[in-house]
Amino acid sequence: MSRVPTKIPQQEGFQDSIVLNYFDRLERGWCLRVNALSRWRLIRKFFTVISKLGDYSIWVVLGLVCLLQPNVYASVLVPHALLMAGLGFLVYKLLKKRLVRERPFIRHGEIVCATAPLDRYSFPSGHTLHAVSFAILYGSYVPAMLWLLVPLAVLVAASRVILGLHYPSDVIVGGTIGATLAISSINIVNALAL
């Protein structure tokens, strides 16, 4: 399997941070073990598809499914989802631009990049941030969909480490930010509805 090259110029930020360097070394072993799964063709293909779905397409489709359910109103769900996605994107971009943590496959040559990254830096995982936030948001509108939403969010998060694109802490922090955004936005919408 060939490595996917990245020609994105390096930005200034905390790439030489003692904290990030410490976590990079600490998580290297985990990344290597999990990334080894990508050497199996079927696993690599499966998680590449999951990762691509996590770009945005599956969340749009699942949002439309939510809108087909009784008592789910487009006038509430659509702006709620768009606002949450926009805030998530803003937080994710600001952190990536400021922290500039190199992706594991860039930092550690023995980690295989099994699919092309969207950008150069890894912290936090935007895929995981959005997967968790949409799983919680849509689950709050249609709890019967949680059986699909939760495993999908977990698979998206796992795909990012398996494919060599993220460290475990990237997906943990991305998921935490996503959960915080979703829960906060749900509480705000519920308060406004009273």
C-alpha positions in Angstrom: 0.0 0.0 0.0 1.5 3.4 -0.9 1.5 6.3 1.4 -0.8 9.2 0.4 1.4 12.3 0.1 0.6 15.6 1.5 1.9 18.8 0.0 0.2 21.3 2.2 2.5 23.9 3.6 3.3 23.9 7.3 1.7 26.7 9.3 3.0 28.4 12.4 1.5 27.3 15.7 2.2 24.9 18.5 3.8 22.1 16.4 6.9 22.2 18.6 4.8 22.3 21.8 6.2 20.1 24.6 2.6 19.0 25.4 1.8 17.9 21.8 5.2 16.2 21.4 4.6 14.3 24.6 1.2 13.1 23.5 2.5 12.3 20.0 5.1 9.9 21.6 2.6 8.6 24.1 0.0 7.7 21.5 2.4 6.4 18.8 2.1 2.8 20.0 -1.7 2.9 20.0 -1.7 4.4 16.6 0.6 1.7 15.2 -1.5 -1.1 16.7 -4.8 0.3 15.4 -3.4 1.5 12.1 -2.1 -2.1 11.4 -5.7 -3.0 10.8 -5.6 -0.9 7.6 -3.2 -3.4 6.0 -6.1 -5.8 5.6 -7.8 -4.7 2.3 -11.4 -5.3 3.4 -10.9 -3.4 6.7 -9.2 -0.5 4.9 -12.0 -0.3 2.2 -14.7 -0.5 4.9 -13.3 2.2 7.0 -12.4 4.4 4.0 -16.1 4.3 3.0 -17.2 5.0 6.6 -14.7 8.0 6.7 -16.0 9.3 3.4 -19.6 9.1 4.6 -18.6 11.0 7.7 -17.4 13.9 5.5 -21.0 15.1 5.5 -23.2 13.0 3.2 -24.5 10.5 5.7 -25.5 13.3 8.1 -27.5 15.1 5.4 -29.3 11.8 4.5 -30.0 11.0 8.2 -31.2 14.6 8.7 -33.7 14.1 5.9 -34.8 10.8 7.5 -35.4 12.7 10.7 -37.6 15.2 8.8 -39.8 12.3 7.6 -40.7 11.4 11.1 -43.9 12.6 12.8 -43.5 15.6 15.1 -40.1 16.7 13.7 -40.4 20.1 12.2 -38.0 21.4 9.5 -38.4 24.9 10.8 -36.6 23.7 14.0 -34.3 20.9 13.0 -32.8 22.5 9.8 -31.6 25.7 11.4 -30.6 23.8 14.6 -28.5 21.4 12.5 -27.0 24.1 10.3 -26.1 26.3 13.3 -24.5 23.4 15.2 -22.6 22.3 12.1 -21.4 25.8 11.5 -20.2 26.3 15.1 -18.5 22.9 15.0 -16.7 23.8 11.8 -15.6 27.2 13.3 -14.3 25.6 16.5 -12.5 22.8 14.6 -10.9 25.2 12.1 -9.7 27.6 14.8 -8.2 24.9 16.9 -6.5 23.2 13.9 -5.1 26.6 12.7 -3.8 27.4 16.1 -2.5 24.0 17.3 -1.2 22.6 14.0 -0.6 19.1 15.3 0.9 17.0 12.5 -1.1 13.9 11.5 0.3 10.6 12.8 1.4 9.4 9.3 3.4 12.6 8.8 5.0 12.5 12.3 5.7 8.8 12.4 6.8 7.3 9.1 5.8 3.7 10.0 2.1 4.7 10.3 0.4 4.2 6.9 -2.0 6.8 5.6 -4.7 4.7 4.0 -6.7 7.5 2.5 -6.1 11.1 1.6 -6.6 13.6 4.4 -8.7 16.7 4.0 -5.9 18.9 5.3 -2.5 18.6 7.0 -3.3 18.8 10.7 -5.0 16.4 13.0 -6.2 18.1 16.2 -9.1 17.9 16.8 -10.9 15.4 14.5 -13.6 17.3 12.7 -15.1 14.0 11.4 -15.6 12.8 15.0 -16.7 16.2 16.2 -19.5 16.3 13.6 -20.3 12.5 13.9 -20.9 12.8 17.7 -22.8 16.1 17.5 -25.1 14.9 14.8 -25.7 11.6 16.5 -26.7 13.4 19.7 -28.8 16.1 17.9 -30.7 13.7 15.6 -31.1 11.2 18.5 -32.7 14.0 20.5 -35.3 14.5 17.8 -35.8 10.9 16.9 -34.6 8.6 19.8 -35.6 5.5 17.8 -32.7 6.2 15.4 -30.1 6.0 18.2 -29.5 2.3 17.4 -28.0 3.5 14.0 -26.5 6.9 15.0 -24.4 5.8 18.0 -22.6 2.9 16.2 -22.1 5.1 13.1 -20.5 7.8 15.2 -18.2 5.3 16.8 -17.2 3.8 13.4 -16.4 7.3 12.0 -14.2 8.0 15.1 -12.5 4.6 14.8 -11.9 5.1 11.0 -9.8 8.2 11.6 -7.3 6.3 13.7 -7.4 3.1 11.7 -6.7 5.1 8.5 -3.7 6.8 10.1 -5.2 10.3 10.0 -5.6 10.9 13.7 -4.3 10.1 17.1 -6.7 8.7 19.7 -6.7 12.0 21.6 -7.8 13.9 18.4 -10.9 11.8 18.2 -11.6 11.9 22.0 -11.3 15.7 22.0 -13.3 16.0 18.7 -16.0 13.8 20.2 -16.1 15.8 23.5 -16.4 19.1 21.6 -19.1 17.6 19.4 -21.1 16.3 22.4 -20.7 19.7 24.2 -22.0 21.6 21.1 -24.9 19.2 20.6 -26.0 19.1 24.3 -25.6 22.9 24.7 -27.6 23.6 21.5 -30.3 21.2 22.5 -30.6 22.9 25.9 -30.8 26.3 24.3 -33.5 25.2 21.8 -35.5 23.6 24.6 -35.2 26.7 26.7 -36.3 28.9 23.8 -39.3 26.6 23.2 -40.7 27.1 26.7 
